[in-house]
């Protein structure tokens, strides 16, 4: 994880027995370091979002919600910020409204939320270095 990663995130990963190594000041720097470590030591690198098993698991979340709640769903709130669950919102919006316009609106909202999170992360990093 990059330096400045949220303490609850670090604690959550450590809780499951992982050794948390912090490197760099951005996700990209930490990601590159993790890939390098995996190659150097023969570890399996498991991406939090770009992995077939992870994507399949996230896809089942949407199916489970729709199966358990067969009626109209007013809203599905999805944490966005590195995971693939945003796709759930897009698929449900399209399924419910059968509209490319709705899917486009959801995509724009996801991009805006991710941009806000990125700006927030940068702000926190700058403030923590003061």
N, C-alpha and C positions, 0 to 999 in steps of 0.2 A: 504494500500500500504506500501511497505517497506520504511524505511528512505532512502533518496537518490533517490526516484522516480523522474523522470523528471518533472519539473515545468509545462510544457504544458499538461502533462497527468493529473496532480492534478487539474489544472485549468479546463480542459475539463470535468472531472467528476463533479467537483463542479458546473460548469455552468448548469448542468442538475438538480441541486437541492440536490445532495447527500452531506452528511457530510463525508469528507475524514478523515480517521484515519490512521495514520502511525504507524507501529509497526514492530520491527525486522529489520534486515539488509539484508534479502533475501526474495524472493517471497514466498518460503516455510514457513518462519516464519510468514509473513503477512497473508498468506492463512490460516494457522492453527489458528491464532488469530481471523480471520473473521468467521471461522466456529464455534469457541468457543463462540464468541459474539452472533451469530445467535441462537445457542442452548440455551444459557443463557437467552436471551430476547424473544425467540419465533419468531425471524425474519426469513424470507425466505432467504436462502443463494442462490445467483444466480452466478454460475461460469461464468467466461468470455469465457470459451471454453468447459467445460464439462457439458453441459446442452442440453437436446433434442431440445428445442426451438432455442437456439443459433446455434446449429449445423444445424438445418433445415434452419435457416435464412442465414447462410453462404453458404449452398448448393445452395440456389436460386441465389446467385451472379454468380456462374459458369453457371447456366442455362440461366440467363439473358444475360450474355456476349455472349454465343454461339447463342442465339436466335437473338440478335440484330446485330450480325456480322456473317452472314452465310458463308462467304468465309473463306479462310485460315487465321489464325491469326499468325503473326510472333512471338509475344511474349505477355505474360501476366505477369506483374510485381506484385508480392504479398508481402506485408509486413509480415514478419515471426517473431514471438516472443511471443508465448502464445496463439495465435488464431488458428483456424482451417482452415484458408484460404489456407494454403500450400497444402491441399488436392486438391484444385481446380487445382493447377499447375500439380499435379500428374495425375489427371483424364484427363485433357485436353491433356497432353503429351501422355498418353496412347491412348486416343481416336484418336488423330491426327496421331500417328505413329504406332498404334496397335503393340506396342513392349514392352515386359517386360523389355528389356534393357533400353529403354527410361525412363520408370517409375523408374527403379533402379537408373539411373543417377540423375533424379530429386530428389529422396529421399536423395541421398548422398549430393546433393547441399543444400537441406533444412537443413540437419543435420549440414553441415559445416557452414551455415549462422547462425544457432541457437548457435553453439559453439562460433562463433566469437562474437555474441551479448552478450553471457554470459560472455566471457572474458572481453569485453568492459565494461559491467556493473560492474564487479568486480574491474576493473581498476578505474572507476569513483568513486566507493565507497571508495576505498583505498585513492585516491587523495583527496576526500572530507573530510576525517577524519584527514588529516594532518594539 
